[in-house]
Amino acid sequence: MNTDKQLLTKSNIVVVGNGMVGHHFVEEMAKNPNYQITVLSAESRLAYDRVHLSEYFGGKTADDLAMTTPEHYEALGVTFKTNAKVILIDKIVQYVTTEDGETYHYDKLILATGSYPFVPPIPGKDQDHCLVYRTIDDLEDIAASAKESKVGVVIGGGLLGLEAANAIKQLGLQTHVVEFAPQLMGVQIDGGGGRLLREKIEDLGVQVHTSKATSIIEKGNTSRYKLCFSDDTELETDLILFSAGIRPYDNLAREFDLTLGERGGIVVNNQCQTSDDNIYAIGECALWNNFIFGLVAPGYAMAKVAAKHIAGFTSEGNGENGEIAEFTGADMSTKLKLMGVEVGSIGDAHGKTEGALTYTYENQPEGVYKKIVVSNDKKALLGAVLIGDTSEYDTLLQYMLNAIELPESPEGLILPMAADKPT
């Protein structure tokens, strides 16, 4: 068939955003030759690995973190443009307009705009050396600030906050973490795990301050700034890094009348379609079943569903091999290393399920904490917390995901093998 004729018959897919999830959609959609894909990235570079951003300060370059290249997209037949922030969606005529006035027609539009860092409304937050941790450009700003600083504070003690703390520690700064809640990583782990995690992180030289609400950022006495807390204590610092959570980047949906959740996020159905059938939303900008998934794996699942649905797969499984184009949620369990400390969180880590029972093992000299949460009849694993040793993570995750019946003594799943038991 004539190539020009092929191009005329191809459907136009426009992807707004080229983060990890947007890139995954491109890879999935490019498997089908019947679509012309155009990527519009507001950033100055194509997709890169945000999950391992802190490795930038361990010697990796922007090229090392890159997930694609212009040459790769060209080989896939993908048109792309960087520094192309979309500012308008015309849902009737079906085109988008970028900040520089260029317009792009779409048959299907994919919003993969991700999220942005939440900066608490603290007086003084907009000064120099008050930064966020989200993009490679942010990392360059942090590195530049660190050259003029001795002390750094991260506001936020969640998963991203501890990653950010690792980053400024690698830059040689005296590092502090300030958290409003009474413990670190309060979403993923319980109080016992949070206590041990704090001990381990402080042993690495990072000072942790919990139950602290910052009232104002003022000029410092011995450092550039000082954080003034609501309990009348203070902390001096030269660099402030905000990592207090994320918010969905849903401004386009807000401005151009797509349905949003009460607290933000673009509402999508099981096919990742928005309130406009020709517009999809995937990743951290999307709100599914009133939930925003802040991990990359659920975003990848959404990208795959959206690509399959556009290509004609349905929820009834009419695709090849009976594949189904339906997103029905995702497991938020996670295993990672924070500053070398192994951390695992599975399912109902806090034991909130009615009637749930818990088994806990702690080895304080070795710095190990393990907890499993089981159903009231002790047959089903509901959740787990692992600090210092995540060797049982994969086994426990399979028990939960596949509803495998637990052994008669569930605690055996986390207790160490006792080689020196007395006989």
C-alpha positions in Angstrom: 0.0 0.0 0.0 1.2 3.5 -0.7 2.8 5.1 2.4 1.1 8.5 1.9 -2.3 6.7 1.7 -1.5 4.8 4.9 -0.8 8.1 6.7 -4.1 9.5 5.6 -6.0 6.6 7.0 -4.2 6.5 10.3 -5.9 7.7 13.4 -4.2 10.5 15.3 -3.3 9.8 18.9 -2.0 12.8 20.9 -0.3 12.1 24.2 0.1 15.1 26.6 2.9 14.3 28.9 6.0 12.1 28.5 6.7 10.9 32.0 7.2 7.2 32.7 3.5 6.4 32.3 3.1 8.5 29.1 6.1 6.8 27.6 4.8 3.3 28.5 1.6 4.2 26.7 3.6 5.2 23.6 5.5 1.9 23.7 2.2 0.0 23.9 0.4 2.0 21.3 3.3 1.9 18.8 2.9 -1.9 18.6 -0.2 -1.2 16.4 0.8 0.4 13.0 -2.7 1.9 12.4 -2.1 5.0 14.5 0.0 8.1 14.2 1.3 9.0 17.6 2.3 12.6 18.6 3.9 13.2 22.0 3.8 16.7 23.6 6.1 17.1 26.6 6.1 20.2 28.7 9.6 19.3 29.9 12.8 20.0 28.0 13.7 16.3 27.7 11.9 13.0 26.8 10.9 10.4 29.4 13.3 9.5 32.2 13.3 7.3 35.3 11.8 9.3 38.1 11.8 6.3 40.5 15.6 6.4 40.6 16.1 10.2 40.6 18.3 10.1 43.7 20.9 8.1 41.7 21.6 11.3 39.9 23.6 12.4 42.9 25.3 9.0 43.0 27.0 9.6 39.7 24.2 8.8 37.1 23.7 11.4 34.4 20.4 12.6 32.8 21.3 10.3 29.8 21.7 7.3 32.2 18.2 8.0 33.5 16.6 8.4 30.1 14.0 5.9 29.1 14.0 6.8 25.4 15.8 8.8 22.8 14.7 10.9 19.8 16.2 8.2 17.6 14.1 5.5 19.3 10.8 7.5 18.9 11.7 8.2 15.3 12.3 4.5 14.7 8.8 3.8 16.1 7.3 6.4 13.8 6.4 8.6 16.8 6.3 12.4 16.3 7.4 14.3 19.5 8.0 17.8 20.7 9.6 18.9 24.0 9.0 22.3 25.7 5.5 21.9 24.4 3.1 22.7 27.2 -0.5 22.2 26.2 -2.7 25.1 27.2 -6.0 24.4 25.3 -8.2 21.5 24.5 -11.0 21.9 21.9 -13.3 18.9 22.6 -15.6 19.7 19.7 -13.2 20.1 16.8 -10.7 17.7 18.7 -7.4 19.6 18.8 -5.0 20.8 21.4 -2.9 24.0 21.3 0.5 24.4 22.9 1.9 27.5 24.5 3.7 28.5 21.3 0.5 28.5 19.4 0.9 25.2 17.5 -2.3 23.0 17.1 -2.5 19.2 16.9 -5.6 17.4 15.8 -6.5 14.2 17.7 -8.9 11.3 17.2 -8.0 10.1 20.7 -6.3 12.3 23.3 -4.2 10.8 26.2 -3.7 13.0 29.3 -0.6 11.6 31.1 0.3 14.9 32.9 1.3 13.2 36.1 1.5 15.2 39.3 3.3 18.1 40.9 4.8 18.4 44.4 2.6 19.8 47.1 4.2 22.7 48.9 2.4 23.6 52.2 1.2 27.2 52.4 4.0 28.2 54.8 4.9 31.9 54.9 8.4 32.2 53.5 8.2 29.2 51.2 8.9 31.1 48.0 12.4 32.3 48.8 15.6 31.2 47.1 17.0 27.8 48.1 13.4 26.6 48.9 13.1 23.8 46.4 11.1 20.7 45.3 12.2 17.2 44.3 10.4 16.0 41.2 12.3 16.5 37.9 15.9 16.5 36.6 15.7 20.3 36.4 14.8 20.2 40.2 17.9 18.1 40.8 20.1 20.6 39.0 18.7 23.4 41.2 19.3 21.3 44.3 22.9 20.5 43.3 23.5 24.2 42.7 22.0 25.2 46.1 24.0 22.5 47.9 27.2 24.1 46.7 26.3 27.2 48.8 24.9 25.3 51.7 25.9 23.2 54.7 22.6 22.2 56.2 19.5 20.8 54.4 16.0 20.1 55.6 13.4 18.0 53.9 9.8 18.8 54.8 8.0 15.6 54.5 8.8 12.2 56.0 7.0 9.9 53.5 8.5 7.8 50.8 9.4 10.7 48.5 10.7 12.7 51.5 13.1 10.0 52.5 14.3 9.7 48.9 14.9 13.5 48.9 16.8 13.3 52.2 19.0 10.6 50.7 19.7 13.0 47.8 20.9 15.9 49.9 22.8 13.6 52.2 24.7 12.4 49.1 25.5 16.0 48.3 27.4 16.2 51.7 24.9 18.3 53.6 24.0 17.9 57.3 20.5 16.5 56.7 17.2 16.8 58.6 13.8 15.4 57.9 10.7 17.2 59.3 7.4 15.3 59.4 4.0 16.6 60.6 2.8 13.1 61.6 4.2 11.2 64.6 6.2 8.8 62.4 7.9 8.3 59.1 6.1 6.7 56.2 2.8 6.7 58.0 0.9 5.6 54.9 2.9 2.4 54.2 4.1 1.2 57.6 2.8 0.9 61.2 4.0 2.5 64.4 6.5 -0.2 65.3 8.0 -0.2 61.8 8.1 3.6 61.8 10.0 3.6 65.1 12.7 1.2 63.8 12.9 3.0 60.5 13.6 6.2 62.3 16.3 4.6 64.4 18.0 3.2 61.3 17.9 6.5 59.4 19.2 8.4 62.4 22.1 5.9 62.7 23.0 6.9 59.2 23.4 10.5 60.3 20.0 12.0 59.3 18.2 13.8 62.1 14.5 13.1 62.2 11.9 15.5 63.7 8.4 14.2 63.9 5.1 15.8 65.1 6.4 19.1 63.8 4.2 21.7 62.1 6.2 24.6 60.4 4.6 27.9 61.1 7.0 30.2 59.2 10.3 30.3 57.4 12.5 33.2 58.6 16.0 34.5 58.2 18.4 32.3 60.3 20.9 33.3 62.9 23.6 30.7 62.1 22.3 29.4 58.8 20.4 31.0 55.8 17.0 30.3 57.2 15.2 28.9 60.3 12.0 26.9 60.4 9.8 28.1 63.3 7.5 25.3 64.5 4.1 25.5 66.2 5.6 24.1 69.4 7.9 27.2 69.7 11.0 25.2 68.7 13.2 26.2 65.7 15.6 24.5 63.2 18.3 26.3 61.3 19.0 25.4 57.7 20.5 26.7 54.4 18.4 24.6 52.0 14.7 23.6 52.3 13.4 20.8 50.2 9.6 20.3 50.1 8.5 16.7 49.6 5.1 16.7 51.4 3.2 14.7 48.9 1.9 15.1 45.4 -1.2 16.6 43.7 -2.7 15.5 40.4 -1.8 17.7 37.5 -5.4 18.1 36.4 -5.4 21.8 35.3 -6.3 21.0 31.7 -9.3 18.9 32.7 -10.3 21.6 35.1 -10.2 24.4 32.5 -11.8 22.5 29.7 -14.7 20.8 31.6 -13.7 17.2 32.2 -15.2 15.7 35.3 -12.9 15.9 38.4 -13.0 14.4 41.8 -13.9 16.5 44.8 -10.3 16.8 45.8 -8.9 16.8 42.3 -7.9 14.1 39.8 -9.5 13.4 36.4 -12.3 10.9 36.8 -11.8 7.8 34.6 -13.8 4.6 34.1 -12.4 1.1 33.8 -11.1 1.8 30.3 -9.4 5.0 31.6 -11.8 7.2 29.6 -12.7 10.5 31.0 -16.1 12.1 30.8 -15.3 12.7 27.1 -15.1 9.3 25.4 -12.3 10.4 23.1 -10.1 11.6 26.0 -8.2 9.2 28.3 -6.3 9.9 31.5 -3.6 7.6 32.9 -1.2 7.7 35.8 -1.1 10.1 38.7 -3.4 12.6 37.1 -6.2 10.0 36.9 -8.8 9.3 39.6 -10.2 5.8 39.4 -12.9 4.7 41.9 -12.1 7.9 43.9 -8.4 6.8 44.2 -5.2 8.2 42.8 -2.4 5.7 42.4 1.0 7.2 43.4 3.1 4.4 42.2 4.4 3.7 38.6 3.1 0.1 38.3 -0.6 1.0 38.4 0.1 3.8 35.9 1.7 1.2 33.6 -1.4 -1.0 33.9 -3.6 2.0 33.0 -1.4 2.8 30.0 -1.8 -0.7 28.7 -5.5 -0.7 29.2 -6.0 2.6 27.4 -3.8 1.4 24.5 -5.7 -1.8 24.2 -9.1 -0.1 24.4 -8.2 2.3 21.7 -7.1 -0.6 19.5 -10.5 -2.3 19.9 -10.1 -4.6 22.9 -13.1 -4.5 25.2 -13.9 -5.5 28.7 -15.4 -8.7 27.3 -12.0 -9.9 26.1 -12.5 -9.8 22.3 -8.8 -9.2 21.7 -6.1 -11.6 20.8 -5.8 -14.4 23.3 -9.0 -13.1 25.0 -7.1 -10.1 26.5 -9.2 -7.7 28.4 -9.0 -3.9 28.2 -10.1 -3.1 31.7 -8.5 -1.5 34.7 -9.9 -2.8 38.0 -7.4 -1.3 40.5 -3.9 -2.2 41.5 -2.0 -3.5 44.4 -0.1 -0.8 46.2 2.4 -3.1 48.0 6.0 -1.9 47.7 9.5 -3.1 48.4 12.4 -0.7 48.3 15.7 0.4 49.9 15.8 3.8 51.6 19.3 4.9 52.3 20.2 1.2 52.3 17.4 0.3 54.7 15.2 -2.5 53.4 11.5 -1.6 53.7 8.4 -3.7 52.6 4.7 -2.9 52.8 2.0 -5.2 51.7 -1.8 -4.7 51.7 -3.5 -3.8 55.0 -0.2 -2.9 56.8 -2.1 -1.1 59.6 -4.5 -3.9 60.3 -7.6 -1.9 59.7 -9.7 -4.8 58.4 -12.4 -5.6 60.9 -11.4 -8.6 63.1 -7.9 -8.7 61.8 -5.2 -10.3 63.9 -1.5 -9.5 63.9 1.8 -11.4 64.5 4.9 -9.4 65.2 8.6 -10.3 65.3 11.3 -7.9 66.3 15.0 -8.4 66.6 16.3 -5.2 68.1 20.0 -6.1 68.0 19.8 -6.9 64.3 17.5 -4.0 63.5 14.7 -6.2 62.1 10.9 -5.7 62.4 8.3 -7.9 60.8 4.5 -8.0 61.1 1.8 -9.9 59.3 -1.9 -9.1 59.4 -4.2 -12.0 59.0 -8.0 -12.6 58.9 -9.9 -13.4 62.0 -9.9 -17.1 61.0 -6.1 -17.0 60.4 -6.6 -18.4 56.9 -5.9 -15.3 54.8 -3.0 -12.9 54.7 -4.2 -9.3 54.7 -1.0 -7.3 55.0 2.5 -7.1 56.2 5.3 -4.7 57.3 9.0 -5.6 56.9 11.8 -3.4 58.1 15.5 -4.3 57.9 14.9 -7.6 56.1 12.5 -8.0 53.2 13.5 -11.6 52.3 10.0 -12.9 52.9 8.3 -10.1 50.8 7.8 -12.0 47.6 6.3 -15.1 49.4 4.0 -12.9 51.6 2.9 -10.9 48.5 1.9 -14.1 46.7 -0.1 -15.3 49.8 -2.1 -12.1 49.7 -2.5 -11.6 45.9 -3.4 -15.2 45.2 -5.5 -15.8 48.4 -3.4 -18.8 49.3 -4.5 -20.3 52.6 -2.1 -19.7 55.4 -0.3 -22.5 57.2 -1.6 -23.6 60.6 0.9 -21.4 62.4 1.1 -18.2 60.3 3.8 -16.7 62.5 6.2 -19.2 61.0 6.2 -17.1 57.8 8.2 -14.4 59.6 10.0 -16.2 62.4 13.7 -16.9 61.7 14.8 -20.5 61.5 16.1 -21.3 64.9 19.3 -23.3 64.3 20.5 -23.1 67.9 17.3 -24.3 69.6 18.0 -26.2 72.8 17.1 -29.9 72.6 
